[in-house]
Amino acid sequence: MRRRIVMSMLAGATLLAGTFFGTGVTAAQAAVRTADVPAEFGTDWHDPMTAAPPVERPHANSCRVTLAEAQFRDFTPYRGSYAPPRGCGDHWSKVVLRLDGKVKGRQYDRLGYLHVGGVEILRTSTPEPSPDGIEWHVEKDVTRYGDTFRAPQDVEMLIGNVVDDTYTGVIDVKVTLTFYAGRPDTPAPDRVLTLADSPDGTTLTTPRNSERIVAEAYATGSGGGCEEFWYLTVADPASYSCKADHGPYREVQIKVDGQLAGIAAPFPNVWTGGWSNPFLWYVVPGPRAFDVRPVEYDLTPFAGLLNDGRPHRVEVSVVGVPAGQSGWSVPVNVLVWQDAHRTHVSGALTADRTTAIANSSTYTPGSENRVDTEGGHRLTVSGYLNTSHGRVTTTVTRTLANTSAHRWTEGENTDGLDATWSDDETVGVHGPGIARTTHTDRTYTMNGATTLGGDDRLRTVLTLGDRATVVERQGGRRTAWSRLDDTYSGDAAYTVNVPRDQRHAVGMSSERYRRFGSDGCYDRSLATVQGVLTEDRSRC
């Protein structure tokens, strides 16, 4: 079995390298194309990288601030302080976060966060290192948190880690913020609030003149338990190692004073040790693994209620998690845009309609057990505000759907999943001279299987997809649009229950990140074999 897999990997490397010929590549790209590919993984491989685009930077004066610099050996947070930059004003056209990390030896994938003034500005996970050591970096546009950056703040960062005689990797990171002078193209929030400011962590008091309110929740299933792999859980009577009372359907909800205000499909994050096979991820991680993006809720229909000057209870929860089961983290930031010409913006919630959650899992036992799941939910909320430019009504409609087929054999020696999640959202804003609609259609896919053979060879074949289409219309006319397609594919095998130097691991991975629309085009592909980068190609 190993020989057949190795030969297929090398054949794939030849094919990938062949795609460069006749494309007018540079000498550096030719060096990548002709790189020697070993027969199996060694003690070192290419530094982790993603095909996602770097953050675009404006041509303006800039100032840089070091936000955190630490080595994580255990679960002790780094605590420091932040002071605003000098020489770049107090409003910025863009603020870019950069994390530079390095680690060597042996270590699991770890999850981390970075808080400034209690506001979570980054959630991330780490790559697993080679014995010789790796370096990686993460970039993120954090302009939306500008209100937080205008005053001195406490800083807290944690990448929980364990270092002992077996797991030797110390995670060494440095995080900086670069500020670019000027005004952003899109107005940044006037206020950035966090529920952590309240004693119970669920209370929100907004400015009385709020005219747009957006909540964001960094919802991640993690912690090493079954909720890290929530999409594989099954309900009784199916016999499987990860159980959940109602199967794998998950939904992230936000409530205001106990009233449902928003729903969202969680992104099926796969960390760099995921699917029992770290050799899939050593160079190219799964989508969003290094930059975990929050789910967002437009709470503007509730602004008339929230603007009364009183504290309100805002709670985020994950539907489908078994009672008492840990593993989900849902820190919440609230972004507020204010009406500069009103001290109080009144209004009311006029509609809050929801369907019952549909969730069915059908278990079919056999030599290959199977659970077929279908779930979904729909919510519409609408409300108006009496702003300085007239009465403005905001209506948010969101429709979620999930289908999956989970199949496994006795002992789970074969374990596979074919799943799709969709999150379709329409936000309509109507008022004097305003007739704006934004439609966002998000689709996440996961299709793969892990197989353990009689020779103790474990093989994982997996494809992940992160796709989104956004269309903006004004007065019924399309004014902007974009499409994203980020697809990862991997195939890796190794011998289990043996020392590292006897695993004879082989693997290939690839990622293609495409984004195009009214604001331009970006298209980049990466491919690796046995940890060697065999393709780095841009098409736009």
C-alpha positions in Angstrom: 0.0 0.0 0.0 2.8 2.5 0.9 4.5 1.9 -2.4 1.3 2.6 -4.4 0.7 5.8 -2.4 4.2 7.0 -2.8 4.2 6.5 -6.5 0.9 8.3 -6.9 2.3 11.2 -4.9 5.4 11.5 -7.1 3.2 11.2 -10.2 1.2 14.1 -8.8 4.3 16.1 -8.2 5.4 15.6 -11.8 2.0 16.7 -13.0 2.0 19.8 -10.8 5.4 20.8 -11.9 4.4 20.3 -15.5 1.7 23.0 -15.2 4.5 25.6 -15.1 5.9 24.9 -18.5 5.0 27.4 -21.2 3.6 30.0 -18.7 6.6 32.4 -18.7 7.6 31.7 -15.1 10.4 33.5 -13.4 13.7 31.9 -12.5 12.6 31.7 -8.9 9.4 29.9 -9.9 11.4 27.6 -12.0 13.5 26.7 -9.0 10.3 25.9 -7.1 9.1 23.7 -10.0 12.3 21.7 -10.2 12.8 21.3 -6.5 13.8 17.8 -5.4 10.9 15.9 -3.9 12.0 13.3 -1.3 10.4 9.8 -1.3 8.9 10.6 2.1 8.7 13.3 4.8 12.1 14.1 6.5 12.9 16.2 9.6 12.2 19.5 7.9 9.8 21.0 5.4 8.8 24.2 3.9 7.5 26.9 6.2 3.7 27.1 6.5 2.0 29.4 4.0 -1.5 30.0 2.6 -2.7 31.1 -0.8 -4.8 33.9 0.7 -3.9 37.4 -0.3 -1.8 39.7 1.9 -3.6 42.8 3.3 -3.5 45.6 0.8 -1.7 48.7 2.2 -2.3 52.3 1.2 0.4 54.6 0.0 0.6 56.8 3.2 2.7 57.6 6.1 2.8 54.7 8.6 3.7 54.0 12.2 4.3 50.6 13.8 3.6 49.5 17.4 4.7 46.2 18.9 1.6 44.8 20.6 2.9 41.6 22.1 6.2 39.6 22.2 6.1 36.3 24.1 7.1 32.7 24.3 4.2 30.3 25.2 5.2 27.3 27.2 2.1 26.7 29.2 -1.3 28.2 29.8 -0.1 31.5 31.3 -1.3 34.5 29.3 1.0 37.2 28.2 -0.1 40.6 29.7 1.2 43.9 28.5 0.1 47.4 27.6 -0.6 49.3 24.4 -0.1 53.0 23.7 -1.4 54.7 20.5 1.3 55.5 17.9 2.8 58.9 17.5 3.0 60.7 14.2 0.0 59.1 12.5 -2.9 61.0 14.0 -5.8 59.3 15.8 -7.8 58.2 12.7 -6.3 55.8 10.2 -7.0 54.7 6.6 -6.0 51.2 7.6 -4.6 49.3 10.5 -2.8 46.0 9.8 -2.0 43.3 12.4 1.0 41.0 11.7 1.9 37.9 13.8 5.3 36.4 13.3 5.7 33.0 14.9 8.4 30.3 15.1 8.5 26.9 16.8 10.7 23.8 16.6 10.7 20.2 18.0 7.5 18.4 18.6 4.2 20.1 19.4 0.4 19.8 18.9 -1.6 22.5 17.1 -2.7 25.1 19.6 -5.5 27.7 19.6 -4.8 31.3 20.6 -6.4 34.8 21.1 -5.3 38.4 21.3 -7.3 41.0 23.3 -6.7 44.7 23.4 -8.8 46.5 26.0 -10.9 43.4 26.3 -11.7 43.4 22.5 -10.8 40.2 20.7 -8.9 41.4 17.6 -7.4 38.0 16.6 -8.2 34.3 17.0 -5.7 32.0 15.5 -4.3 28.5 15.6 -0.7 27.3 15.2 1.0 25.0 12.7 2.7 21.8 14.0 6.5 22.1 13.8 9.3 20.1 12.2 12.1 18.9 14.4 14.3 21.5 12.6 11.9 24.3 13.2 9.4 26.4 11.2 8.4 30.1 10.9 5.1 31.5 9.8 3.1 34.7 9.8 -0.4 35.9 9.8 -1.8 39.3 8.5 -5.2 40.8 9.3 -7.0 44.0 8.5 -8.1 45.3 12.0 -9.1 48.8 10.9 -12.6 48.2 12.3 -11.2 48.3 15.8 -9.8 51.8 15.5 -11.9 53.1 18.4 -10.0 50.7 20.7 -6.6 51.7 19.4 -7.1 55.4 20.1 -6.5 55.1 23.9 -4.0 53.2 26.0 -5.2 49.7 26.7 -4.3 46.5 28.5 -3.1 43.7 26.2 -3.7 40.0 26.8 -2.6 37.1 24.6 -2.7 33.4 25.1 -1.7 30.4 23.0 -2.2 27.6 25.4 0.7 25.1 25.3 2.3 22.2 27.0 6.1 21.8 27.0 7.7 18.7 28.6 10.1 15.9 27.7 7.8 14.7 24.8 6.3 18.0 23.5 9.3 20.2 23.2 8.0 23.0 21.0 8.0 26.5 22.6 5.8 28.9 20.6 7.6 32.1 20.0 5.5 35.0 18.6 5.7 38.7 18.0 2.6 40.8 17.1 2.7 44.3 15.6 0.2 46.9 14.4 1.0 49.2 11.5 -1.1 52.3 11.3 -1.6 54.2 8.0 -2.5 57.9 8.2 -5.8 59.1 6.6 -9.4 58.1 6.5 -10.7 54.7 5.6 -12.7 54.1 2.4 -15.6 52.8 4.4 -16.4 54.5 7.7 -15.0 52.6 10.7 -17.3 52.0 13.7 -17.4 54.9 16.2 -17.4 52.6 19.2 -16.2 49.1 19.8 -17.8 47.5 22.8 -17.4 44.1 24.4 -19.7 42.1 26.7 -16.7 41.3 28.9 -17.1 44.8 30.3 -20.1 43.7 32.3 -19.9 41.7 35.5 -21.7 38.7 34.0 -20.3 39.0 30.5 -23.7 39.3 28.9 -24.7 42.9 29.4 -24.6 45.6 26.7 -25.3 49.3 26.9 -25.0 51.1 23.6 -24.8 54.9 22.9 -28.3 56.3 22.6 -27.6 57.6 19.1 -26.6 54.3 17.6 -27.8 54.0 14.0 -26.0 50.8 13.0 -25.0 47.9 15.3 -23.1 44.8 14.3 -22.1 42.0 16.7 -19.3 39.6 15.9 -18.6 36.3 17.7 -15.4 34.3 17.3 -17.2 30.9 17.5 -14.8 27.9 17.5 -15.3 24.3 18.5 -12.0 23.3 20.1 -10.3 21.9 23.1 -9.5 18.4 21.9 -12.9 16.9 22.7 -15.7 15.8 20.4 -16.9 19.4 19.8 -13.6 20.0 17.9 -15.1 17.5 15.4 -18.7 18.5 15.9 -19.6 17.7 12.3 -18.9 14.0 12.9 -21.0 13.6 16.0 -23.9 11.2 16.0 -27.0 10.6 18.1 -28.2 7.3 19.7 -28.7 4.5 18.7 -25.7 4.9 16.3 -22.5 3.4 17.7 -19.7 6.0 17.2 -17.1 7.4 19.6 -18.4 11.0 19.5 -22.0 11.4 20.5 -24.4 14.4 20.6 -28.0 14.3 21.6 -29.3 15.5 18.2 -26.4 14.7 15.9 -24.0 17.1 14.1 -26.3 20.1 13.4 -24.8 23.3 14.9 -26.0 26.8 14.8 -24.6 30.0 16.5 -27.4 32.1 17.8 -27.5 35.6 19.4 -30.3 36.8 21.6 -31.2 40.2 22.9 -33.1 40.1 26.2 -34.0 36.5 25.5 -35.4 37.3 22.0 -33.7 35.6 19.0 -31.8 38.3 17.1 -29.5 36.5 14.7 -28.5 33.0 13.5 -25.4 31.8 11.7 -23.7 28.6 10.5 -20.4 28.0 12.2 -17.4 27.5 9.9 -16.1 23.9 10.1 -12.6 24.8 11.1 -10.0 22.0 10.7 -6.8 22.7 12.8 -3.4 21.5 11.7 -3.6 18.2 13.5 -7.1 17.5 12.2 -8.5 14.3 10.7 -5.8 12.2 12.6 -3.2 13.3 10.0 -0.8 16.2 10.6 1.0 15.4 7.4 -1.9 17.0 5.5 -1.2 20.4 7.0 2.5 20.9 7.6 2.9 23.5 4.8 -0.7 24.4 3.7 -3.3 24.7 6.5 -7.0 24.4 6.0 -9.0 27.6 5.2 -9.2 30.1 8.0 -6.9 28.0 10.3 -4.5 30.8 11.0 -7.0 33.7 10.8 -10.3 32.6 12.4 -13.0 34.9 11.2 -15.9 35.8 13.4 -19.6 35.2 12.5 -21.4 38.6 12.2 -24.9 39.7 13.0 -26.5 42.9 11.9 -28.4 44.0 15.1 -29.6 47.3 13.6 -33.3 46.2 13.7 -32.8 46.1 17.5 -31.2 49.5 17.8 -34.4 51.3 18.7 -34.7 48.9 21.7 -31.0 49.1 22.6 -30.8 52.9 22.4 -32.9 53.5 25.5 -29.8 54.0 27.7 -30.4 50.9 29.8 -28.3 47.7 29.9 -29.6 44.8 27.9 -28.8 41.1 28.0 -27.0 39.9 24.9 -26.1 36.2 24.8 -24.5 34.0 22.2 -24.9 30.2 22.3 -24.4 27.2 20.1 -27.4 25.0 19.3 -26.7 21.3 19.3 -24.0 21.1 21.9 -24.8 18.4 24.4 -25.6 19.7 27.9 -22.5 20.1 30.0 -20.2 19.6 27.0 -17.3 22.1 26.8 -15.3 23.0 23.7 -17.0 26.1 22.3 -15.7 29.6 22.7 -17.9 32.6 21.6 -16.3 35.9 22.7 -18.4 38.8 21.4 -17.5 42.3 20.1 -20.2 44.9 19.3 -19.4 47.5 16.6 -21.5 50.7 16.7 -21.9 53.5 14.2 -23.4 56.7 15.7 -25.6 59.5 14.3 -23.4 62.6 14.6 -26.4 64.9 14.5 -28.6 63.3 17.1 -28.1 62.6 20.8 -30.9 60.0 20.8 -32.0 57.9 17.9 -35.4 56.4 18.7 -37.0 53.5 16.9 -38.7 50.1 17.3 -38.5 46.5 16.3 -41.3 45.8 13.9 -40.8 42.1 13.0 -39.1 39.0 14.4 -40.2 35.9 12.6 -38.5 32.5 12.8 -39.2 29.0 11.6 -38.8 26.0 13.8 -35.3 24.5 13.5 -35.3 21.5 11.1 -32.9 18.8 12.2 -33.2 15.1 11.3 -30.5 12.4 11.5 -31.2 9.0 10.0 -29.1 6.1 11.1 -28.6 3.1 8.7 -26.6 0.3 10.3 -24.6 -2.1 8.3 -21.0 -3.2 7.4 -20.7 0.5 6.7 -22.7 2.5 9.1 -24.3 5.7 7.9 -26.0 8.8 9.3 -27.7 11.2 7.0 -28.4 14.6 8.4 -30.5 17.5 7.2 -30.9 20.7 9.2 -31.9 24.3 8.7 -33.4 27.5 10.1 -34.8 30.8 8.8 -35.1 34.1 10.7 -36.3 37.6 9.6 -35.9 40.7 11.8 -36.9 44.2 10.9 -36.9 47.6 12.7 -36.8 51.3 12.1 -34.8 54.2 13.4 -35.7 57.9 13.4 -32.3 59.3 12.3 -31.2 62.8 11.5 -31.7 61.9 7.8 -35.2 60.5 8.2 -36.8 57.2 9.2 -34.6 54.3 8.1 -35.8 50.7 8.1 -33.4 47.7 8.3 -34.6 44.2 7.5 -32.3 41.1 7.9 -33.3 37.7 6.6 -31.0 34.7 7.1 -31.5 31.1 6.0 -29.3 28.3 7.2 -29.1 24.8 5.7 -26.8 21.7 6.4 -26.7 18.3 4.7 -24.2 15.6 5.6 -23.6 11.9 5.0 -21.3 10.3 7.6 -20.2 6.8 7.1 -17.9 4.5 9.1 -17.0 0.9 9.6 -16.6 -1.2 12.7 -13.8 0.1 14.9 -14.0 3.3 12.8 -11.1 2.0 10.7 -12.8 3.9 7.8 -14.4 7.2 8.8 -15.8 9.5 6.1 -17.9 12.6 5.7 -19.5 14.5 2.8 -21.1 17.7 4.2 -22.3 21.1 3.0 -23.3 24.2 5.0 -25.0 27.2 3.5 -25.7 30.6 5.2 -27.7 32.9 3.0 -28.2 36.5 4.3 -30.0 39.5 2.9 -29.8 43.0 4.6 -32.1 45.6 3.2 -31.9 49.3 4.2 -34.6 51.7 3.1 -35.2 55.4 3.9 -35.2 58.8 2.3 -32.9 58.5 -0.7 -31.8 55.0 0.5 -32.8 51.7 -1.1 -29.7 49.5 -0.5 -29.7 45.7 -0.4 -26.7 43.4 0.3 -27.0 39.7 -0.4 -24.4 37.3 0.9 -24.5 33.7 0.1 -21.9 31.6 2.0 -21.2 27.9 1.4 -18.8 25.6 3.3 -18.0 22.1 2.2 -16.1 19.1 3.6 -15.6 15.8 1.7 -13.1 13.2 2.8 -12.3 10.0 4.6 -9.6 8.5 6.9 -8.8 4.8 6.5 -6.6 2.6 8.7 -5.4 -0.5 6.9 -4.3 -3.9 8.4 -0.7 -2.8 7.9 -1.3 0.1 10.3 -1.1 2.6 7.4 -3.4 5.5 8.0 -4.5 7.5 4.9 -6.6 10.6 4.8 -8.0 12.1 1.6 -9.8 15.4 2.2 -11.2 18.5 0.3 -12.4 21.6 2.1 -14.2 24.6 0.5 -14.9 28.1 1.7 -17.1 30.0 -0.8 -19.1 33.3 -0.8 -20.9 35.5 -3.2 -21.8 39.1 -2.3 -24.0 41.4 -4.4 -24.8 45.0 -3.4 -27.7 46.8 -5.1 -28.8 50.4 -4.8 -32.3 51.2 -6.1 -32.4 47.7 -7.7 -29.2 48.3 -9.7 -26.1 46.2 -9.0 -23.4 48.5 -7.7 -20.8 46.0 -6.4 -20.2 42.3 -6.4 -17.5 39.7 -5.4 -17.0 36.0 -5.4 -14.6 34.0 -3.2 -13.6 30.4 -3.7 -10.9 29.0 -1.3 -10.4 25.3 -1.9 -8.0 23.0 -0.1 -7.2 19.4 -1.1 -4.9 16.9 0.6 -3.9 13.2 0.5 -1.4 11.9 3.1 -0.5 8.5 4.7 1.8 7.3 7.4 2.3 4.3 9.7 0.8 4.7 13.1 2.0 3.5 16.5 5.7 3.7 15.6 8.5 6.3 16.3 8.5 9.3 14.0 11.5 8.0 11.9 9.6 4.8 11.1 6.3 6.4 9.9 7.4 6.6 6.3 5.0 9.5 5.8 4.0 10.8 2.4 1.6 13.5 1.4 0.5 16.1 -1.1 -1.6 19.2 -0.5 -2.9 22.1 -2.5 -4.8 25.3 -2.1 -6.4 27.6 -4.7 -7.7 30.9 -3.5 -9.8 32.9 -6.0 -11.5 36.2 -5.4 -12.8 38.4 -8.2 -15.5 40.9 -8.7 -16.1 44.6 -9.3 -13.0 45.5 -7.3 -10.5 43.3 -9.3 -9.1 39.8 -9.3 -6.8 37.6 -7.2 -6.0 34.0 -8.0 -3.2 32.0 -6.4 -2.4 28.3 -6.2 0.0 26.4 -4.0 0.9 22.7 -4.1 3.2 20.6 -2.0 4.6 17.0 -2.0 6.3 15.6 1.1 6.6 19.1 2.5 8.3 20.5 -0.6 6.6 23.4 -2.3 6.1 22.3 -5.9 3.8 25.1 -7.2 3.2 28.8 -6.3 1.3 30.3 -9.2 -0.7 33.5 -9.7 -3.1 33.8 -12.5 -4.5 37.4 -12.3 
